[in-house]
Every structure is written in structure tokens, then in C-alpha cells.
Amino acid sequence: MNRASAPTILLEAAGLLPDTDGYALAYGSHATGTHQPTSDLDLLYTGRRPLDDADLSALTAAVVALHHRHGLHLDEEVPYAVKLYATGDQVDQAAALAGFQPCWGTPPPTVRETWFLSTDDFRLRLVFNVLTSPHVFLGGNTTAYHRQVRSAERSAAALAQSLTTHDGQPTLQEAWAALWQAPDGRTGKDYLGYLVAPHLLSVLTRGLTDHHPTPRLQPSRSSIHRLPTSAAP
């Protein structure tokens, strides 16, 4: 098989954006340049409206077909119904740390089993991770994209603050350590999903500069809405 170049594959993925009011991102190894010829392509599409079951199934089928067409592996540890699409409201919730509310102030658990990876809280945590990890902007609404990334970076600073052992704004080193590794030694996909240390440092540098901390800031329950199954990202 003559394999297409990474830019060709990414441009094909960009063409699948179902709602031009949203945007498309590629993340994971294709965003960091560490992918192998058959590495799966991690994608997040956003839009103003929820997708019904038929539209979500069609988007999933198109992404699966793209993988088959280019000989890419499929990674369905996290179901596509969970990870592929989010509305703008859901991205705003994720950027505001709604996915961390149930465990606020303690290192969040990660259970790499389908029942956990399909929960609403994990969905929001995944979207937050995409916004604060290396990614490629594939097209769409740049205004919404820049606003939501900046919001997520400020929230990364707040999350780090909640996980440090003293009041007040953490140092950059303390913030990075709090998000990179749990006290029990968990890192990467077994913790918050961060895999590129320099990028996380950059996110926190911007977030701490932007962030105006309040003592142990906690997401408000009143601002958190459960994700309907038919509108799962």
C-alpha cells in the first residue's frame, strides 16, 4: 500500500467537520510528530448543535473509513461515541473543569475500563486534555477555538492549585508536578493523560499568567449539566 502523507490524512479529516460553527482538532501522536505509519488518528470535532444518533454514527463511520483507507489502526479503548464530538457548550463545561468536580482537590482516579471511560465526567476530562495537550487545528471557528483553549489553560492553573498542598498560587514547578504525576506515582493515561512535559509547562506558564486565583476555586455544581447520551462527544 502506498501510504498517504500525514498532511494529506489530516486534510481529509478536516473535511469531515459536521458543523462549521465548530472546529476540528487532531491530537495524540499525529500532533506531536511521533506517529508511526499505521498509528491511529485521534480526532475531536466540535459544533454548535448536538448530533443525533444517525449523524454521530455517520461521522464515526467516516472516520473509521478514513482509517481503513490509509491503513491506520483503530483505537477504540475509548468509544467513538464518547470521544469524537462535543458541542460548544460541552467544550465550555470541559474547559471550566466540570469533569473534575466530583473529585475536586484530590488526585482524580482513572480506570482504564469501558464503564469508566464512557462516563460523563471522563468525557469532559478528555476534552479538557485535548485542549491543553499538543494538537493540530484542522479548521473551523477560530474565535471559539482560541477562547476555549485560553479558558482551559487558565483552568489548568486552577486545577494545579487545587492539587498542591498549600494555599495560594503554586509555583510553575509545583503546578507542573501536580498535573504530571499523582502522589501515588501514576502518570500519563493512568492519571491526567499528559505525555509531553514541555508542552504542559508552556500551558501552565500561560495559564498561571492569565489566572486570577481564588482560594481553592471549585467548579460550581449549578454550572454543570450532564451530557445526554445522544449528544455524547
C-alpha positions in Angstrom: 0.0 0.0 0.0 1.2 3.5 -0.9 0.6 5.4 2.3 -0.5 9.0 2.1 1.5 11.7 3.9 0.4 12.9 7.3 -0.8 16.3 5.9 -3.0 14.5 3.4 -4.6 12.4 6.0 -5.2 15.4 8.3 -6.7 17.4 5.5 -9.1 14.5 4.8 -10.1 14.5 8.5 -10.6 18.3 8.3 -13.2 17.8 5.6 -15.4 15.7 7.9 -16.2 18.6 10.2 -20.0 18.3 10.6 -20.7 21.9 11.8 -18.8 24.9 10.6 -19.8 26.8 13.7 -17.4 24.4 15.5 -13.8 23.3 14.7 -11.8 20.1 14.3 -8.6 19.1 16.2 -6.2 16.2 15.8 -4.2 15.2 18.9 -2.0 12.4 20.0 0.9 11.1 18.1 -0.1 12.8 14.8 0.0 16.1 16.6 3.4 15.5 18.2 5.0 14.0 15.1 5.7 10.7 16.9 3.2 8.7 14.9 4.1 5.5 13.0 2.8 4.8 9.5 -0.2 2.9 11.0 -0.8 4.9 14.1 -4.4 5.7 14.8 -5.6 9.3 14.3 -7.1 11.0 17.4 -9.8 13.5 16.4 -12.2 15.8 18.2 -14.9 17.6 16.3 -17.0 20.4 17.9 -20.1 22.2 16.8 -23.0 24.4 18.0 -25.6 21.7 17.9 -25.8 18.1 19.3 -25.5 15.3 16.8 -28.4 12.9 16.8 -27.7 9.2 16.8 -27.8 9.0 12.9 -25.4 11.9 12.4 -23.0 10.7 15.1 -23.0 7.2 13.5 -22.3 8.8 10.1 -19.4 10.8 11.4 -18.0 7.7 13.2 -18.3 5.7 10.0 -16.5 8.3 8.0 -13.6 8.4 10.5 -13.4 4.6 10.5 -13.4 4.6 6.7 -10.5 7.1 6.7 -8.5 4.8 8.9 -9.2 1.8 6.7 -8.4 3.8 3.5 -5.0 4.7 4.8 -4.1 1.5 6.7 -4.3 3.1 10.1 -5.0 1.2 13.3 -8.2 1.9 15.1 -8.1 2.6 18.8 -11.5 2.1 20.4 -10.4 1.8 24.1 -12.5 5.0 24.5 -15.6 4.5 22.3 -16.0 6.9 19.4 -19.4 7.9 20.7 -17.6 9.3 23.7 -14.5 10.9 22.2 -15.3 12.1 18.7 -17.8 15.0 19.0 -18.7 17.7 21.6 -21.0 20.7 21.4 -19.7 24.1 22.2 -21.5 24.1 25.5 -19.9 20.8 26.4 -16.4 22.1 25.5 -17.1 25.2 27.7 -18.0 22.9 30.6 -14.8 20.8 30.0 -12.7 24.0 29.9 -14.3 25.1 33.2 -13.2 21.8 34.9 -16.7 20.3 35.2 -15.2 16.8 34.7 -13.1 17.2 37.8 -15.9 18.5 40.1 -16.7 15.1 41.8 -13.1 14.7 43.0 -12.1 18.3 43.4 -9.0 18.8 45.5 -7.9 15.2 45.3 -5.9 13.4 42.5 -8.6 12.2 40.1 -9.0 8.5 39.5 -8.6 6.9 36.1 -9.9 3.4 35.5 -9.0 2.1 32.0 -12.1 0.1 31.6 -15.1 0.8 29.3 -17.6 1.6 32.1 -15.3 4.4 33.4 -14.1 5.7 30.0 -17.8 6.1 29.0 -18.8 8.3 31.9 -19.8 11.9 31.5 -17.0 13.1 33.8 -14.4 11.3 31.8 -15.8 12.7 28.5 -15.3 16.2 29.9 -11.8 15.4 31.2 -10.8 14.0 27.8 -12.0 17.2 26.0 -10.1 19.3 28.6 -6.9 17.2 28.0 -7.2 17.7 24.2 -7.4 21.5 24.7 -4.3 21.5 27.0 -2.2 18.9 25.1 -0.4 19.2 21.8 -3.0 19.3 19.0 -3.4 20.4 15.4 -6.1 22.9 14.5 -7.7 21.5 11.3 -10.2 24.3 10.6 -13.4 25.8 11.7 -14.4 28.6 14.1 -11.1 30.2 15.2 -12.8 32.6 17.6 -14.4 29.7 19.6 -11.2 27.7 19.4 -8.9 30.5 20.8 -11.5 31.3 23.6 -11.9 27.8 24.7 -8.1 27.0 24.7 -7.4 30.1 26.7 -10.2 29.2 29.2 -8.8 25.6 29.5 -5.2 27.0 30.1 -6.5 29.2 32.9 -8.3 26.2 34.4 -5.2 24.1 34.2 -3.6 26.6 36.6 -6.7 26.3 38.9 -6.6 22.5 38.8 -2.9 22.5 39.7 -3.7 24.9 42.6 -6.3 22.5 43.9 -3.8 19.7 43.9 -1.0 21.4 45.7 -0.6 21.1 49.4 -0.6 24.8 50.3 -2.9 27.8 49.8 -2.1 30.4 47.3 -0.8 30.2 43.7 1.6 27.4 43.2 5.0 27.9 41.6 5.3 26.8 38.0 7.3 23.8 39.1 4.7 22.8 41.7 1.9 23.3 39.2 3.6 21.1 36.6 4.4 18.4 39.1 0.8 18.3 40.3 -0.6 17.7 36.8 2.2 15.5 35.6 2.2 12.8 38.3 -0.2 11.8 41.0 1.1 11.3 44.6 0.8 7.6 44.1 3.1 7.7 41.1 0.5 7.5 38.3 1.4 9.4 35.1 0.2 9.7 31.5 -3.0 7.8 30.6 -3.3 6.4 34.1 -3.5 9.9 35.5 -4.4 13.1 33.6 -3.2 12.0 30.2 -0.3 14.4 29.8 2.5 12.9 27.7 4.6 15.9 26.6 6.2 17.6 29.5 7.5 20.8 27.7 4.0 21.5 26.3 2.4 21.1 29.7 5.0 23.6 31.1 4.0 26.0 28.3 0.3 25.6 29.0 0.8 26.3 32.7 3.1 29.3 32.0 0.3 30.9 30.1 -2.4 29.7 32.5 -0.7 31.0 35.6 -0.1 34.3 34.0 -3.8 34.6 33.0 -5.3 33.0 36.1 -6.6 35.2 38.9 -6.8 32.6 41.7 -9.4 32.4 44.4 -8.8 30.2 47.4 -9.3 26.5 46.3 -11.6 27.5 43.5 -14.1 24.8 42.8 -16.4 24.3 39.8 -20.0 25.2 40.7 -22.4 22.3 40.6 -25.1 24.7 39.2 -23.0 25.3 36.1 -22.6 21.6 35.3 -25.0 19.8 33.1 -25.0 16.1 32.4 -24.3 15.1 28.8 -27.2 13.5 27.1 -26.3 10.1 25.6 -27.4 11.2 22.1 -25.1 14.2 22.3 -22.0 12.5 23.6 -18.8 13.9 22.2 
